[in-house]
Every structure is written in C-alpha cells, then in structure tokens.
Amino acid sequence: MEIIPISEIQQAETGMHLRDLLSDAEFPRRKSSLHRADRRFEALDHLARVFAEPSNVVLQKLVDIAVGFCGADSAGISLEETNEAGERRFRWIAIAGTFSKYLNGTTPRFFSPCGTCLDSGRPQLYRVTKPYYDFLGVEAEEITDGMLIPWVSDDIRGTIWAISHQPEEVFDIEDYKLLNSLADFASIAVRHRYQEESLRKREIARASAVRANQLAHQINNPLQSLTNSLYLASQGGHATQSYVAQASHELRALSELVAQLLNMSDANDWLSRRQTP
C-alpha cells in the first residue's frame, strides 16, 4: 500500500498543489513549444517598449505579454495589502485572459498560492482544483498548470502568475524566464504607481491648505460683522431689527464658507483612506 505524505493530503484537501519550480526535477525537461520559441525576440521587443506606455496601462501590458507569449490562458499580478480590519490579503490589480472578470478581486493571505510563494521567496509551479474555489465561494476553471513568481519593491510585495486550463502541461523553462523578467518590471511599475499616487495626494493636500487659508480669511470678515451686529442688537433701540437682519445675513454667509471647509475635509479623508493602487 502506498503511503501518501501528509503534505500531499493537505494539498488535496485545500485544492492547492504547489512545488518549488527551481528545484523541480521534471520542469527543466519539459519540451519547449517551437512556435513560442520563435516569438521570444518579439516578446522581448514588446517588453522593452512597455514603459513607453502611459503609467496607468503598464501593468496590463505586462500581463498581456504573458498571455500572448507564454501560451497562458490567463495571467495576472497580485498585490499584497491590508484591509480595513488589519487582515492581509492579495488583490488582483491586473489580469488578462480567462480570469479577467476577477480584476480587483481579493483572496485571503493565509489561504492562497500567492502566500506560499511569497513566504518561500521562490517561484512555484502550481495547480488549483475545486476545493479551493469552494472555500472562496466562486466558480472558476481549474488551473492545471501554473507558474507563480514573487516580486518585492521596498515594502511592497506581490506575485505575477501565468496559468493554463489545458489538460497537458503547457509551460517550459523559457516561459519561466520571460515571466521572471515580467516580475522585475511589475515591481518597478507598482512602485512607480505608488510614488505617483503619493505625489498626487501631496499636491492635492497643498492645494487644499492654500484654499483652507483663503477660506479662513474669508470667514473672518462675516464673523467680525456678525459679532458686531449681535452686540448692537443686544443694546436695544429702534435699529435692533435691522441689526438682527444683518446678523442673519452674515450667519448665512458664514455657514456657506464653513460648509466649503467641511467638504474639503471630507475629500481629504477620502483620499487618505483610498487604497493604492
């Protein structure tokens, strides 16, 4: 009777099957696709030109290259992040191919092939079967052959992946080399997006500070006038009603300026909570 290692039993139960790509004895012996091998130069040409694209489309271009030149049914970039409850998770920030509908979807950090990949710091070969999707509560095609590559940029981390739903093994060592290059580009592109977002927030904050200062000066005038009108009205006399009317007018003007300040505060709060990218 064959004894199955406990690790394999656990993988079968979770629906996640992973093994280290670089130490796998079988992977280097996989037969390369001649058709894709002929297009390696074209793939590198696309990769060299990708950063000429606008920054907001670079990540999508990278996964498009993975699908177009690795024979993948789908490819994507996962970003490690923390949700509002302080729990770590992965967000799919760029996807091409069959899984495109899951763009911006999330998976829990503790139960994800991406988590294993980052924890090991090494590329992984992986498969995903129905039990994993059942846990997530989604319906999706099983991953029969997949590659996961970790990337790190300062304190920003994630993975890039390419997957196949075909019954046979699809990826070879040349596909890994291309995806590994794409991982390097992905780390640079994500960091650049963070820097752009941070700069944009600082510019908005500076503009808000200038506007708030202007509003503060504008508030001072009706506030002084309101104070004077209320004081004069409190003295009584035949002009009391006109002073009360003037005070009401100044109060309305003051309320409008305060509302503008509150709107600015709400906008800044929204920016501070916004997740990047």
Buried (B, 14 or more C-beta within 10 A) or exposed (E): EEEEEEEEEEBEEBBBBBBEBEEBEEBEEBEEBEEBEEBBEEBBEBBEEBEEBEEEEBBBBBBBBBBBBBBBBBBBBBBBBEEEEEEEBBBBBBBBBBBBEBBEBBBBBEBBBBBBBBEEEBBBBBBBBEEBBEBBEEEBBEBBBBBBBBBEBEEBBBBBBBBBBEEEBBBBEBBBEBBBBBBBBBBEBBBBBBEBBEEEBEEBEEEBEEEBEEBEEBBEEBBEBBEBBBEBBEEEEEEEEEBBEBBEBBBEBBEEBEEBBEEBEEEBEEBEEEEBB
